[in-house]
């Protein structure tokens, strides 16, 4: 079986989510050949998918939403990028169809969540499983104007799939397909926490150690803000957060932020699916910075309050250093979520392939 996986290039969160599921797939179906079709950087893929053998087809299947920075969207740039990707899509599908036909393997297409994957699967006459907590139809429709047509087109494609693996924190995904609801799709740390502490020279107590990150684009903050919290130590990966403050440690490039979570008690971040899954699975408190212009953000913010201890911050509070690390976490209003979503998704894919 060749599992051909179209992964959105919108952000690293899509790749991290797929990595957790494919690691479970590889444990259950070690003979499957895994092909990642995505524009995500090879360095990121090598780190995220280190547990499994894979091949990369460096292709872009969607745009998502172009961002002005980690917390803001750029609608005009998004529309221009959508048009550009659409122009090259017919040729890309033709070329990829020819490549897949040469492989002489049965193919199952998994997509998180580029609508154009439906066009490839249809041409290939292969089953297509969507996986995610939203579709681009739900993101584009509230943006209105020219985005309405893109929302309609995305919805039309999503309705052509075989099934949906619906992840937690889901927006409306009413595509008229059979669906499988799953729990948290969190990756697993691979390294010993004690050795990591020694490698990084950390001496701060767990309750005073904070992970801070805002995704692939990162965010620029004044280094003096860290000095407002001298009793806390911060682990950062974003280039915009690198500074000379004595209570900041830059995460080496060969480490996933996930590896550092066992060393921390809290994380300061933007709304992000994979970060939420990992933090909840590890029992970290989340200090969430509000984000505008992206419909999923509100859904994630509400889900965080239901399922995990948290504090909510405005962008202004973030930029002023009012991070509320001296305040107790707000308790979740509801129950936690099952941590075995990756295994559930893998079993679903295995069963579908066996039909």
Helices and strands as residue ranges (DSSP letters): E 2-7, H 12-28, E 33-37, H 42-48, E 55-57, E 67-69, E 72-73, H 75-103, E 107-112, H 117-124, E 127-132, H 136-141, H 147-158, E 163-166, E 178-181, H 193-200, G 206-208, E 209-212, G 223-229, E 233-236, G 239-241, E 248-250, H 257-260, G 261-263, E 266-270, H 273-282, E 285-289, H 295-307, E 310-313, H 315-320, H 341-354
